């Protein structure tokens, strides 16, 4: 199987594309299948967060375009800016990946979290869309964990 060796800096014209949900876009090593059935092995030296529009370079120089796939999300709206900020704090306190917009938040769909947010007065709508959560404070992707010391 041909290997993908890096995320391309040059972004030449891609010969193919792969559509991935967010959890499959934060990887080091994973067998992938393009939209036309072409298979390759992502085999990078360290974990990377592939973003919508990135190019993966194969060992033969060809490039694969990364597309963020549609996935089940929750759009969360709050009463006002302060309430939205408080809601974002609660989400962060639970270490959930979150895409932040001016007037709403996007989260991976979870009925338990939906119930919690609705009890806090938020309006939660289930949608299908690509997901690109905000990276962590140190530039890492939204799903990488950390440890509390104390």
Helices and strands as residue ranges (DSSP letters): E 3-7, E 16-20, G 22-25, E 26-33, E 39-49, E 55-58, E 63-68, E 71-77, H 81-93, E 99-100, E 105-108, H 111-119, E 123-129
